Amino acid sequence: MRSLTDKVVVITGASGGIGSAIARQFANEQARLLLCGRDNKKLKAVAASLNLSHGNCITVTADVTKSSGMKKIIETAYKHFGRIDVFINNAGVGMNKLFIRTTEKEFDQMIAVNLKSVFYSFQQLLPRMYDQGCGQIINISTMAAKQGVPGLSAYSASKAAMNILSEAVASEVRNENIKISVLAPASVDTDFMSNMAPRSRVRSKAARKLMADEVAESVIFLARQNENAWISLAEIRPLLVKK
Ligand SMILES: NC(=O)c1ccc[n+]([C@@H]2O[C@H](COP(=O)([O-])OP(=O)(O)OC[C@H]3O[C@@H](n4cnc5c(N)ncnc54)[C@H](OP(=O)(O)O)[C@@H]3O)[C@@H](O)[C@H]2O)c1
C-alpha cells in the first residue's frame, strides 16, 4: 500500500461530520491538506484541531455549486502546494421530503451541490491531473442512490446521477493513471442524518449508524491503494449490534 505522507489532499465539506473525520485521518497520515467549506469558523476549528503545521493545512471558503468556487479551491491548492494528489468530493446536502412537496428550487439545490459540483471538479481538475501524469478523485455518494426510497427522491436522484457520471468519466481516464472512485456509505451518525432522518419509517432496534470515522477509514484505504489497483465503487454498511 502506498504511503500518504506529504500527499496533497483536498477535502470539500471538511467543516461537516464526515469531512472533518476524513481530515483527521489524513492528518494522522501526515498528508498535506486543503480543507474547504462555506463556514469559515467551523473550517478553522477543524484545521486547528489537527496536528499539522499551518503551512501543511490551509482552509478555503468556497461554494462548490459555483464554477468560480471550485476554481478558487483548485487554484489555491496548486498555488500553495503545486499539485493535488487526492481530491475528495464530500460536500453534500440531503433532504427528506415527499416529491409532491418538493419545490423546483430545492430540487435544483440537490443537483447543484451533489452533482454539478462534481462536474466542476472533473472539468477543472482532470486537465491538471493529465499534466501531472496521475491523480485520484474520491466521491462520497450514498446507499440511498441505489434504490428509490419515499422522501429521498431528489437526494437519491442527484447522487445516482453523480455515480453514473463518475463511472463513465473514470473509465475514460483510468489509462491516464487517474483513479476516480465512488464510496457509498449507509446512514452515518452526523448532523446531516439527524436533519433528514425519516420520522415515518420504523428502524430496526438492532441497526446502528456508521460512525464518521468508519467512513474516513474507508477513504484512507482507497487512497492507500497501490498505484496499479483501483477500487471504482465501494459500499459501507454497519454490522448489527450484537445482543
Ligand atoms: N450522514 C449520512 O448519513 C450520510 C450517508 C451517506 C452519505 N453521506 C454523504 O456524506 C457527505 C458528507 O455528509 P455529512 O454527514 O458529513 O454532512 P454534514 O455534516 O451536513 O456536512 C456537509 C458538508 O457539506 C458542505 N457543503 C454543503 N453545501 C455546500 C456548498 N454549496 N459549498 C461548499 N460546501 C458545502 C458543508 O459545509 P458548510 O456548511 O461549511 O458549507 C459541510 O461541511 C455528503 O455528500 C452526504 O451526502 C452522508
The ligand as an ORCA input file, in Angstrom:
! r2SCAN-3c Opt
* xyz 0 1
  N     -24.613     11.410      7.164
  C     -25.071     10.392      6.445
  O     -25.904      9.582      6.902
  C     -24.571     10.163      5.058
  C     -24.791      8.891      4.478
  C     -24.322      8.654      3.185
  C     -23.661      9.658      2.503
  N     -23.478     10.878      3.080
  C     -22.778     11.905      2.302
  O     -21.596     12.269      3.009
  C     -21.255     13.632      2.691
  C     -20.962     14.396      3.974
  O     -22.104     14.324      4.805
  P     -22.084     14.667      6.371
  O     -22.918     13.635      7.025
  O     -20.718     14.917      6.861
  O     -22.933     16.021      6.349
  P     -22.716     17.422      7.091
  O     -22.148     17.204      8.448
  O     -24.013     18.136      6.947
  O     -21.610     18.131      6.188
  C     -21.898     18.580      4.891
  C     -20.725     19.386      4.403
  O     -21.012     19.845      3.068
  C     -20.647     21.218      2.982
  N     -21.446     21.914      1.980
  C     -22.785     21.851      1.793
  N     -23.136     22.651      0.779
  C     -22.000     23.217      0.306
  C     -21.723     24.147     -0.732
  N     -22.686     24.652     -1.512
  N     -20.422     24.511     -0.939
  C     -19.439     24.014     -0.158
  N     -19.650     23.136      0.848
  C     -20.912     22.763      1.074
  C     -20.901     21.755      4.388
  O     -20.056     22.874      4.598
  P     -20.556     24.341      5.055
  O     -21.765     24.154      5.912
  O     -19.372     24.893      5.741
  O     -20.834     24.972      3.767
  C     -20.450     20.615      5.266
  O     -19.067     20.694      5.507
  C     -22.421     14.173      1.857
  O     -22.066     14.166      0.499
  C     -23.552     13.197      2.127
  O     -24.456     13.111      1.050
  C     -23.903     11.152      4.345
*
